[in-house]
């Protein structure tokens, strides 16, 4: 999008926030120090406080899943029902090739960054991981304990925060088939090689859905990425970017590659303690489920990034999928 169009959108957002009473004159707009992978991020400040403006260049699923409705529903629910460090979203909507949102700015700086080097995902922590990750686990435990009806995409319906599917199995089976179809039929720029496609298809077909009967939990879905954690070295100050939020099996929360080291090193002890999951048998079953979910979640990332101009994330996910299938095969 041309810069003058971006400026027009930002000017309209500013006027709207003033009209809503969220921003006052005089105010200042600056570029945020941390830019998203596919978004432009700005800070609007006035005597009323600081606001963050996101102009996200949408992936395909932003529109098919109506991501703006999800972001607003999650923010409204968590801000109303909990005292957790979640940003209040003022509005979120599609506009002129972007998904635009305005929200309160939380204190703290990003806990770390993510980069891909030689098809390896490198997580660089800028703040104290050993202190912060147990806090993140306890925050997630509190979120996962919230009672929510339904599964799948979280929405606000008739004043209630619910998932849009009856069962987690129904939702995930449908999504897995969508991801598989897109990665074979050439709907995107990239597809999976035939042997790998057949392997992940067979894995999904044989998945043990009997192990997925439980009360649904609100899942963030991308907290393995330390740039979605705001902190001040000693304390988590905020959890941001709920783009991949779902209502489902809490084990899905920890499938991302960014969680692998923490799961291996800590066995999620802080999380299990906070949720009063005490028996060794229950803990091991949960950890096993994480490993079994990893190939399916990796399939999701392949679907999301199949149309990227730069193939590096897709190619890295292909390598991860091969690894995840090998490891999951040892537990089946």
C-alpha positions as CSV (number, residue, x, y, z in Angstrom):
1,X,0.0,0.0,0.0
2,X,1.4,3.5,-0.9
3,X,2.6,5.6,2.0
4,X,0.0,8.3,1.4
5,X,-2.8,5.7,1.8
6,X,-1.2,4.5,5.1
7,X,-1.1,8.2,6.3
8,X,-4.8,8.6,5.4
9,X,-5.7,5.5,7.4
10,X,-3.7,6.8,10.4
11,X,-5.3,10.2,10.2
12,X,-8.8,8.6,10.1
13,X,-7.9,6.4,13.1
14,X,-6.6,9.4,15.0
15,X,-9.8,11.4,14.4
16,X,-11.9,8.4,15.4
17,X,-10.0,7.9,18.7
18,X,-10.4,11.6,19.5
19,X,-14.2,11.3,18.8
20,X,-14.4,8.2,21.1
21,X,-12.6,10.1,23.9
22,X,-9.6,7.8,23.9
23,X,-7.2,10.4,22.6
24,X,-6.9,14.2,23.2
25,X,-5.2,17.2,21.7
26,X,-2.3,17.6,21.4
27,X,-1.2,14.1,20.5
28,X,1.9,12.5,18.9
29,X,2.2,9.6,16.5
30,X,5.5,7.7,16.4
31,X,6.6,4.4,14.9
32,X,6.8,1.7,17.5
33,X,10.3,0.4,18.3
34,X,9.1,-3.2,17.6
35,X,7.5,-4.0,14.3
36,X,5.6,-7.2,13.6
37,X,6.5,-9.8,11.0
38,X,3.6,-8.7,8.8
39,X,2.4,-5.4,10.4
40,X,3.2,-1.8,10.9
41,X,3.0,-0.7,14.5
42,X,2.6,2.8,15.8
43,X,2.2,4.6,19.2
44,X,-0.3,7.4,19.7
45,X,0.3,9.4,22.8
46,X,-1.7,12.2,24.6
47,X,-2.4,13.2,28.1
48,X,-5.0,10.4,28.2
49,X,-2.2,7.8,27.8
50,X,-0.6,5.8,25.1
51,X,-2.3,3.7,22.4
52,X,-0.9,1.1,20.0
53,X,-2.1,1.1,16.4
54,X,-1.6,-2.0,14.3
55,X,-1.9,-2.1,10.5
56,X,-1.5,-5.8,9.8
57,X,-0.9,-7.0,6.2
58,X,-3.3,-9.9,6.3
59,X,-2.6,-13.5,5.7
60,X,-5.5,-15.3,4.0
61,X,-6.8,-16.7,7.3
62,X,-7.3,-13.2,8.6
63,X,-10.4,-12.9,6.4
64,X,-11.6,-16.4,6.4
65,X,-11.5,-16.6,10.2
66,X,-12.5,-12.9,10.7
67,X,-9.5,-12.3,12.9
68,X,-10.6,-8.9,13.9
69,X,-13.8,-10.3,15.6
70,X,-11.6,-12.8,17.5
71,X,-9.2,-10.2,18.7
72,X,-11.9,-8.0,20.0
73,X,-13.9,-10.8,21.6
74,X,-10.8,-12.2,23.4
75,X,-9.8,-8.7,24.7
76,X,-13.3,-7.9,25.9
77,X,-13.7,-11.2,27.7
78,X,-10.3,-11.2,29.5
79,X,-10.4,-7.6,30.5
80,X,-13.9,-8.1,31.9
81,X,-13.5,-11.4,33.6
82,X,-9.9,-11.3,34.8
83,X,-7.2,-9.0,36.2
84,X,-4.6,-10.4,33.8
85,X,-2.2,-8.1,31.9
86,X,-4.2,-8.0,28.7
87,X,-4.5,-4.9,26.5
88,X,-8.0,-3.5,26.0
89,X,-8.8,-3.3,22.3
90,X,-10.8,-0.3,21.4
91,X,-11.6,-1.4,17.9
92,X,-10.4,-3.9,15.3
93,X,-11.6,-4.2,11.7
94,X,-10.6,-4.8,8.1
95,X,-9.7,-1.8,6.1
96,X,-8.2,-1.2,2.6
97,X,-5.9,-4.2,2.6
98,X,-5.1,-4.2,6.3
99,X,-6.6,-5.5,9.5
100,X,-6.5,-2.4,11.7
101,X,-6.7,-2.3,15.4
102,X,-6.3,0.3,18.2
103,X,-5.6,-0.8,21.8
104,X,-4.2,0.5,25.0
105,X,-0.4,0.3,25.3
106,X,0.8,-2.0,28.0
107,X,4.0,-1.3,30.0
108,X,7.2,-3.3,29.5
109,X,9.4,-4.3,26.6
110,X,9.3,-7.5,24.5
111,X,10.9,-10.4,26.3
112,X,12.8,-11.6,23.2
113,X,12.9,-12.0,19.4
114,X,12.6,-14.8,16.9
115,X,14.8,-15.3,13.8
116,X,15.4,-18.1,11.3
117,X,19.0,-19.0,10.5
118,X,19.8,-21.9,8.2
119,X,16.3,-23.3,8.6
120,X,16.6,-23.3,12.4
121,X,14.3,-21.1,14.5
122,X,16.4,-19.1,16.9
123,X,14.7,-17.6,20.0
124,X,16.8,-14.9,21.6
125,X,15.7,-13.8,25.1
126,X,16.4,-10.2,25.9
127,X,15.1,-10.5,29.4
128,X,15.4,-13.2,32.1
129,X,13.8,-16.3,30.7
130,X,14.3,-18.4,33.9
131,X,12.3,-15.8,35.9
132,X,9.7,-15.0,33.3
133,X,8.6,-18.4,31.9
134,X,7.3,-19.8,35.2
135,X,5.2,-16.6,35.4
136,X,3.9,-17.1,31.9
137,X,3.0,-20.7,32.7
138,X,1.0,-19.6,35.8
139,X,-0.8,-16.9,33.7
140,X,-1.7,-19.5,31.1
141,X,-2.9,-21.8,33.9
142,X,-5.2,-19.1,35.1
143,X,-6.5,-18.5,31.6
144,X,-6.9,-22.2,30.9
145,X,-9.0,-22.6,34.1
146,X,-11.6,-20.2,32.8
147,X,-14.9,-22.0,32.0
148,X,-15.8,-21.5,28.3
149,X,-18.5,-23.2,26.3
150,X,-17.8,-24.6,22.8
151,X,-14.5,-25.1,20.9
152,X,-12.7,-23.6,18.0
153,X,-12.7,-19.9,17.2
154,X,-13.7,-17.7,20.2
155,X,-16.4,-15.2,19.5
156,X,-18.9,-13.1,21.4
157,X,-22.4,-14.4,20.8
158,X,-25.5,-13.0,22.5
159,X,-23.3,-11.4,25.2
160,X,-21.4,-14.7,25.9
161,X,-17.8,-15.6,25.1
162,X,-18.0,-19.0,23.4
163,X,-16.3,-21.3,20.9
164,X,-18.1,-21.8,17.5
165,X,-17.8,-25.6,17.4
166,X,-19.5,-28.3,19.5
167,X,-16.4,-30.4,20.0
168,X,-12.6,-29.9,19.7
169,X,-12.4,-33.0,17.4
170,X,-15.0,-31.5,15.0
171,X,-13.1,-28.2,14.8
172,X,-9.6,-29.6,14.5
173,X,-10.5,-32.4,12.0
174,X,-12.1,-29.7,9.8
175,X,-9.1,-27.4,10.0
176,X,-6.6,-30.2,9.4
177,X,-8.4,-31.2,6.2
178,X,-8.5,-27.5,5.1
179,X,-4.7,-27.3,5.7
180,X,-4.0,-30.5,3.9
181,X,-6.2,-29.6,0.9
182,X,-4.4,-26.2,0.5
183,X,-1.0,-27.7,0.7
184,X,-1.7,-30.2,-2.0
185,X,-4.0,-28.6,-4.5
186,X,-1.8,-25.7,-5.3
187,X,-4.1,-23.1,-3.8
188,X,-1.0,-21.3,-2.6
189,X,2.5,-20.6,-3.9
190,X,3.9,-23.6,-2.2
191,X,2.8,-27.2,-1.6
192,X,4.3,-30.2,0.3
193,X,6.3,-32.8,-1.6
194,X,4.3,-35.9,-2.2
195,X,6.0,-38.3,0.3
196,X,5.7,-35.8,3.1
197,X,2.2,-35.0,2.2
198,X,1.2,-38.7,2.3
199,X,3.0,-39.1,5.7
200,X,1.2,-36.2,7.4
201,X,-2.1,-37.2,5.8
202,X,-1.7,-40.8,7.2
203,X,-0.7,-39.4,10.6
204,X,-3.8,-37.1,10.8
205,X,-6.1,-40.0,9.7
206,X,-4.7,-42.2,12.5
207,X,-4.8,-39.6,15.2
208,X,-6.2,-40.8,18.5
209,X,-9.2,-38.4,19.0
210,X,-10.3,-40.4,22.1
211,X,-7.6,-38.6,24.1
212,X,-9.2,-35.2,23.4
213,X,-12.3,-35.3,25.6
214,X,-12.1,-32.4,28.1
215,X,-13.5,-29.0,29.0
216,X,-12.3,-26.4,26.4
217,X,-9.7,-23.8,27.5
218,X,-8.9,-20.4,25.9
219,X,-5.5,-20.9,24.2
220,X,-3.2,-18.0,23.2
221,X,-1.5,-20.2,20.6
222,X,1.7,-18.2,20.0
223,X,3.4,-17.6,23.4
224,X,6.4,-19.7,22.4
225,X,7.4,-16.4,20.7
226,X,8.9,-14.2,23.3
227,X,8.1,-11.1,21.4
228,X,4.4,-11.7,22.5
229,X,5.5,-11.3,26.1
230,X,6.0,-7.9,27.6
231,X,8.2,-7.7,30.7
232,X,10.4,-5.6,32.9
233,X,13.1,-8.2,33.5
234,X,11.6,-9.5,36.8
235,X,7.9,-9.5,36.0
236,X,5.5,-10.2,33.1
237,X,3.7,-7.0,32.2
238,X,1.6,-8.1,29.3
239,X,0.6,-10.8,26.9
240,X,-0.1,-9.6,23.4
241,X,-1.0,-10.8,19.9
242,X,-4.0,-13.2,20.2
243,X,-4.2,-13.9,16.5
244,X,-4.0,-17.6,16.9
245,X,-6.3,-17.9,19.9
246,X,-8.6,-20.9,20.1
247,X,-10.9,-22.7,22.5
248,X,-9.6,-26.2,22.8
249,X,-7.3,-28.7,24.4
250,X,-4.8,-26.8,26.6
251,X,-2.0,-29.1,25.5
252,X,-2.3,-27.4,22.1
253,X,-0.9,-24.2,23.8
254,X,2.6,-25.8,24.2
255,X,3.0,-27.4,20.8
256,X,4.9,-24.6,19.2
257,X,8.6,-24.9,18.6
258,X,9.2,-22.0,21.0
259,X,7.9,-24.1,23.9
260,X,10.1,-27.1,23.1
261,X,13.1,-26.2,25.3
262,X,10.9,-25.1,28.3
263,X,8.8,-28.3,28.1
264,X,11.9,-30.4,28.0
265,X,13.7,-28.5,30.8
266,X,10.9,-27.8,33.2
267,X,8.3,-30.4,32.3
268,X,5.9,-27.5,32.8
269,X,6.1,-27.9,36.5
270,X,4.9,-24.3,37.2
271,X,1.9,-24.8,34.9
272,X,0.9,-28.1,36.4
273,X,1.2,-26.8,40.0
274,X,-0.9,-23.7,39.2
275,X,-3.6,-26.0,37.7
276,X,-3.4,-28.5,40.5
277,X,-2.4,-31.3,38.1
278,X,-0.4,-33.3,40.6
279,X,-0.3,-37.0,39.5
280,X,2.6,-38.2,37.5
281,X,0.3,-40.1,35.2
282,X,-1.8,-37.0,34.4
283,X,1.3,-34.9,33.8
284,X,2.9,-37.5,31.5
285,X,-0.4,-37.8,29.5
286,X,-0.5,-34.1,29.0
287,X,3.2,-33.9,27.9
288,X,2.6,-36.9,25.5
289,X,-0.3,-35.0,24.0
290,X,1.9,-32.0,23.3
291,X,4.2,-34.2,21.2
292,X,1.4,-35.8,19.3
293,X,-0.1,-32.4,18.5
294,X,3.1,-30.9,17.1
295,X,2.8,-32.3,13.6
296,X,-0.7,-31.0,13.3
297,X,0.2,-27.5,14.6
298,X,3.2,-27.5,12.2
299,X,0.8,-28.2,9.4
300,X,-1.1,-25.1,10.4
301,X,2.0,-22.9,10.2
302,X,2.7,-24.3,6.8
303,X,-0.8,-23.3,5.7
304,X,-0.4,-19.8,7.1
305,X,3.0,-19.2,5.4
306,X,2.5,-21.0,2.1
307,X,2.0,-17.7,0.3
308,X,4.9,-15.7,1.8
309,X,7.1,-13.9,-0.7
310,X,10.1,-15.3,1.1
311,X,10.0,-19.1,1.4
312,X,12.3,-19.3,4.5
313,X,9.5,-19.8,7.1
314,X,7.7,-22.3,4.9
315,X,10.9,-24.3,4.3
316,X,11.8,-24.2,8.0
317,X,8.4,-25.5,8.9
318,X,8.9,-28.4,6.4
319,X,12.0,-29.3,8.3
320,X,10.2,-29.0,11.6
321,X,7.3,-31.2,10.3
322,X,9.7,-34.0,9.4
323,X,11.2,-33.8,12.9
324,X,7.9,-33.6,14.6
325,X,6.6,-36.7,12.7
326,X,9.6,-38.7,13.7
327,X,9.3,-37.7,17.4
328,X,5.5,-38.3,17.5
329,X,5.9,-41.7,15.8
330,X,7.9,-42.8,18.8
331,X,5.0,-42.1,21.1
332,X,2.1,-43.5,19.1
